[in-house]
Amino acid sequence: MSSATQTTAAVLLITVSTIAFGGLSLLMQLVRRIPGYLDNPVRRALWTAGHAHAGVLVLFALVALLYLDRSDYGDGMRMLIRTLLVAAPILMPLGFFLSVVRPSDTRPNRLIWLAVAGGIGLVAGTLLLGIGLL
């Protein structure tokens, strides 16, 4: 594994603790029956989606990184793919969380487009990685 890929994997592993903290935060909002979460189905659904996407996409990026150094790409393309793979678990959850920050928000604001940008990064990164492995 190259040092750049190893550093990226280390950063992703460190983010798992923030995802765990986010899960605890969501659990506390349920247990304490905090207004604006339990009684707001849009906010609850988007925050749940944000938390789930963060966890799954970090794991996915870690697995994908194992294949990156086996691709036929040069350092520049590998750096781009690394960036795209890391962008997805950052941008998608941010879009879900920040689009309904206020407890009174009943529909997402424009920051929901961060989730779309993360999805585009995920598709581009995995497509490029897959092609590079052929």
Backbone as numpy.savetxt, mean C-alpha at the origin, in Angstrom:
# Nx Ny Nz CAx CAy CAz Cx Cy Cz
20.82 -11.26 -3.57 19.97 -10.09 -3.57 20.87 -8.85 -3.57
20.56 -7.92 -4.45 21.36 -6.69 -4.52 21.15 -5.86 -3.26
22.08 -4.97 -2.99 21.95 -4.14 -1.78 20.76 -3.20 -1.87
20.44 -2.71 -3.08 19.28 -1.83 -3.24 17.98 -2.58 -2.96
17.89 -3.82 -3.44 16.69 -4.62 -3.19 16.60 -4.98 -1.72
17.73 -5.29 -1.10 17.73 -5.63 0.32 17.30 -4.43 1.17
17.76 -3.24 0.82 17.37 -2.03 1.55 15.87 -1.78 1.39
15.36 -1.96 0.18 13.93 -1.79 -0.07 13.12 -2.78 0.76
13.57 -4.04 0.79 12.88 -5.05 1.58 12.91 -4.69 3.07
14.04 -4.17 3.54 14.15 -3.78 4.95 13.14 -2.68 5.28
13.03 -1.70 4.41 12.07 -0.60 4.64 10.64 -1.15 4.65
10.33 -2.04 3.73 8.99 -2.63 3.70 8.71 -3.42 4.98
9.69 -4.17 5.44 9.50 -4.93 6.68 9.27 -4.01 7.88
9.96 -2.90 7.91 9.77 -1.93 9.00 8.35 -1.34 8.97
7.79 -1.18 7.77 6.44 -0.62 7.68 5.37 -1.55 8.25
5.69 -2.83 8.39 4.71 -3.77 8.95 4.28 -3.34 10.35
5.20 -2.77 11.12 4.82 -2.30 12.46 3.80 -1.17 12.39
3.90 -0.30 11.38 2.91 0.77 11.24 1.56 0.20 10.82
1.57 -0.85 10.02 0.32 -1.49 9.62 -0.34 -2.15 10.84
0.47 -2.78 11.68 -0.05 -3.38 12.91 -0.65 -2.31 13.82
0.04 -1.18 13.94 -0.49 -0.08 14.75 -1.81 0.42 14.17
-1.90 0.50 12.84 -3.16 0.91 12.20 -4.28 -0.06 12.50
-3.97 -1.34 12.49 -4.99 -2.34 12.83 -5.47 -2.19 14.26
-4.53 -1.93 15.16 -4.90 -1.70 16.56 -5.77 -0.46 16.68
-5.44 0.57 15.93 -6.22 1.81 15.94 -7.66 1.55 15.47
-7.80 0.79 14.40 -9.15 0.46 13.91 -9.91 -0.37 14.93
-9.23 -1.31 15.55 -9.86 -2.14 16.56 -10.34 -1.30 17.75
-9.52 -0.35 18.18 -9.90 0.51 19.30 -11.10 1.38 18.96
-11.21 1.80 17.70 -12.38 2.59 17.32 -13.64 1.75 17.39
-13.52 0.47 17.07 -14.67 -0.43 17.18 -15.01 -0.71 18.65
-14.01 -1.04 19.43 -14.23 -1.40 20.83 -14.76 -0.21 21.62
-14.19 0.96 21.38 -14.60 2.15 22.12 -15.82 2.84 21.52
-16.29 2.29 20.40 -17.48 2.84 19.72 -17.32 4.32 19.44
-16.22 4.68 18.83 -15.89 6.08 18.53 -16.82 6.59 17.42
-17.53 7.70 17.68 -18.42 8.26 16.66 -17.62 8.68 15.42
-18.24 8.50 14.28 -17.60 8.88 13.02 -16.89 7.72 12.36
-16.79 6.61 13.06 -16.21 5.42 12.44 -17.28 4.33 12.36
-17.77 3.93 13.49 -18.76 2.85 13.52 -20.07 3.26 12.86
-20.45 4.50 13.01 -21.72 4.97 12.45 -21.58 5.57 11.06
-20.40 5.51 10.46 -20.16 6.06 9.13 -19.70 4.92 8.21
-20.63 4.29 7.48 -20.26 3.12 6.69 -19.24 3.40 5.58
-19.27 4.58 5.02 -18.30 4.91 3.96 -16.90 5.00 4.56
-16.77 5.71 5.64 -15.47 5.86 6.29 -14.96 4.51 6.79
-15.83 3.74 7.40 -15.45 2.43 7.91 -14.99 1.52 6.78
-15.70 1.51 5.67 -15.33 0.66 4.54 -14.00 1.08 3.92
-13.81 2.38 3.74 -12.56 2.85 3.13 -11.37 2.65 4.06
-11.55 2.86 5.34 -10.43 2.65 6.27 -10.10 1.16 6.38
-11.11 0.31 6.36 -10.86 -1.13 6.36 -10.13 -1.54 5.09
-10.56 -1.00 3.96 -9.89 -1.29 2.68 -8.45 -0.79 2.70
-8.23 0.38 3.26 -6.88 0.93 3.35 -5.96 0.05 4.16
-6.46 -0.40 5.30 -5.65 -1.26 6.16 -5.35 -2.60 5.48
-6.37 -3.19 4.88 -6.19 -4.48 4.21 -5.22 -4.37 3.03
-5.39 -3.33 2.23 -4.50 -3.14 1.08 -3.05 -2.92 1.52
-2.86 -2.18 2.59 -1.50 -1.94 3.07 -0.81 -3.27 3.40
-1.48 -4.10 4.17 -0.88 -5.37 4.56 -0.61 -6.30 3.40
-1.59 -6.46 2.54 -1.45 -7.38 1.41 -0.41 -6.87 0.43
-0.42 -5.59 0.14 0.52 -5.06 -0.85 1.96 -5.02 -0.35
2.17 -4.85 0.93 3.53 -4.92 1.46 4.05 -6.36 1.30
3.22 -7.33 1.64 3.64 -8.73 1.46 3.89 -9.05 -0.01
3.02 -8.56 -0.88 3.19 -8.80 -2.31 4.49 -8.18 -2.81
4.78 -6.96 -2.39 6.01 -6.29 -2.82 7.24 -7.05 -2.33
7.19 -7.56 -1.11 8.32 -8.33 -0.59 8.57 -9.58 -1.44
7.52 -10.26 -1.82 7.67 -11.45 -2.67 8.18 -11.06 -4.05
7.62 -10.00 -4.62 8.04 -9.57 -5.96 9.51 -9.17 -5.98
10.00 -8.58 -4.89 11.41 -8.18 -4.82 12.35 -9.37 -4.93
11.90 -10.54 -4.50 12.74 -11.74 -4.61 13.04 -12.08 -6.07
12.14 -11.69 -6.95 12.31 -11.98 -8.38 13.03 -10.87 -9.14
13.05 -9.68 -8.59 13.55 -8.52 -9.32 14.99 -8.67 -9.79
15.85 -9.14 -8.93 17.26 -9.26 -9.31 17.52 -10.38 -10.31
16.53 -11.20 -10.56 16.65 -12.27 -11.56 16.19 -11.81 -12.94
15.68 -10.60 -13.03 15.23 -10.08 -14.32 16.43 -9.66 -15.16
16.18 -9.48 -16.45 17.25 -9.09 -17.38 17.46 -7.58 -17.45
16.82 -6.83 -16.56 16.90 -5.38 -16.62 18.19 -4.84 -16.01
18.53 -3.63 -16.43 19.65 -2.91 -15.84 19.24 -2.23 -14.55
20.19 -1.55 -13.94 19.94 -0.92 -12.63 18.83 0.14 -12.67
18.77 0.92 -13.74 17.75 1.97 -13.85 16.34 1.42 -13.88
16.12 0.39 -14.68 14.79 -0.22 -14.76 14.45 -0.95 -13.47
15.41 -1.57 -12.85 15.16 -2.23 -11.56 14.77 -1.20 -10.50
15.41 -0.05 -10.54 15.06 1.01 -9.58 13.63 1.48 -9.82
13.25 1.64 -11.08 11.88 2.05 -11.41 10.88 1.01 -10.90
11.15 -0.25 -11.15 10.23 -1.31 -10.71 10.15 -1.35 -9.18
11.29 -1.21 -8.51 11.29 -1.16 -7.04 10.40 -0.02 -6.55
10.55 1.13 -7.18 9.77 2.31 -6.79 8.28 2.07 -7.01
7.92 1.48 -8.13 6.51 1.21 -8.42 5.93 0.20 -7.43
6.71 -0.82 -7.10 6.23 -1.83 -6.16 6.05 -1.26 -4.75
6.89 -0.32 -4.37 6.77 0.29 -3.04 5.70 1.38 -3.03
5.47 2.01 -4.16 4.47 3.08 -4.23 3.06 2.54 -3.97
2.78 1.34 -4.45 1.42 0.80 -4.31 0.98 0.67 -2.85
1.77 0.02 -1.96 1.30 -0.09 -0.58 1.35 1.22 0.21
1.89 2.26 -0.39 1.86 3.58 0.25 0.69 4.39 -0.27
0.59 4.50 -1.59 -0.42 5.38 -2.19 -1.85 4.85 -2.04
-2.05 3.55 -2.25 -3.42 3.03 -2.16 -4.04 3.26 -0.77
-3.37 2.81 0.30 -3.96 3.06 1.62 -4.11 4.55 1.93
-3.12 5.36 1.54 -3.26 6.80 1.76 -4.52 7.35 1.10
-4.77 6.90 -0.11 -5.98 7.35 -0.80 -7.24 6.96 -0.05
-7.28 5.73 0.45 -8.45 5.29 1.20 -8.61 6.06 2.51
-7.52 6.25 3.24 -7.59 6.94 4.53 -7.86 8.43 4.39
-7.09 9.09 3.55 -7.18 10.55 3.45 -8.41 11.05 2.71
-9.08 10.18 1.99 -10.27 10.62 1.26 -11.49 10.79 2.16
-11.40 10.27 3.38 -12.49 10.43 4.36 -11.90 10.69 5.75
-11.13 11.75 5.86 -10.43 12.06 7.11 -11.40 12.50 8.20
-12.30 13.38 7.85 -13.24 13.90 8.86 -14.31 12.86 9.19
-14.67 12.72 10.43 -15.70 11.76 10.80 -17.05 12.00 10.12
-17.28 13.22 9.68 -18.56 13.54 9.03 -18.54 13.29 7.53
-17.40 12.93 6.95 -17.31 12.68 5.50 -18.15 11.47 5.12
-19.06 11.67 4.18 -19.91 10.57 3.73 -19.60 10.13 2.30
-18.66 10.81 1.69 -18.17 10.37 0.38 -16.72 10.80 0.25
-15.95 10.05 -0.53 -14.52 10.35 -0.64 -14.25 11.67 -1.35
-13.19 12.35 -0.92 -12.77 13.56 -1.61 -11.79 13.19 -2.73
-11.16 14.17 -3.31 -10.29 13.93 -4.47 -9.05 13.10 -4.15
-8.70 13.00 -2.90 -7.51 12.21 -2.53 -7.71 10.71 -2.77
-8.93 10.29 -3.08 -9.18 8.90 -3.45 -8.38 8.52 -4.69
-7.98 9.53 -5.47 -7.18 9.28 -6.68 -5.79 8.76 -6.34
-5.35 8.93 -5.10 -4.09 8.31 -4.68 -4.18 6.79 -4.75
-5.35 6.26 -4.45 -5.56 4.81 -4.56 -5.45 4.36 -6.01
-5.98 5.16 -6.90 -5.88 4.85 -8.33 -4.42 4.91 -8.78
-3.70 5.93 -8.33 -2.28 6.05 -8.68 -1.49 4.85 -8.15
-1.79 4.42 -6.96 -1.14 3.23 -6.41 -1.45 1.99 -7.23
-2.69 1.87 -7.68 -3.08 0.75 -8.52 -2.35 0.75 -9.86
-2.19 1.94 -10.42 -1.45 2.06 -11.68 0.01 1.67 -11.46
0.59 2.11 -10.35 1.97 1.72 -10.02 2.11 0.22 -9.86
1.13 -0.40 -9.20 1.14 -1.84 -9.01 1.09 -2.57 -10.34
0.18 -2.16 -11.19 0.03 -2.80 -12.51 1.30 -2.62 -13.33
1.82 -1.40 -13.38 3.02 -1.13 -14.17 4.22 -1.90 -13.63
4.41 -1.89 -12.33 5.55 -2.58 -11.74 5.51 -4.08 -11.96
4.35 -4.68 -11.75 4.24 -6.13 -11.93 4.33 -6.52 -13.40
3.75 -5.70 -14.27 3.84 -5.98 -15.70 5.29 -5.92 -16.18
5.99 -4.88 -15.78 7.40 -4.74 -16.16 8.24 -5.89 -15.58
8.00 -6.23 -14.34 8.75 -7.32 -13.73 8.48 -8.64 -14.44
7.22 -8.88 -14.73 6.87 -10.12 -15.43 7.54 -10.21 -16.80
7.52 -9.11 -17.54 8.16 -9.08 -18.86 9.67 -9.32 -18.72
10.27 -8.70 -17.72 11.71 -8.86 -17.50 12.12 -10.26 -17.10
11.19 -11.04 -16.60 11.49 -12.41 -16.21 11.30 -13.41 -17.34
10.67 -12.98 -18.43 10.45 -13.89 -19.57 11.73 -14.23 -20.29
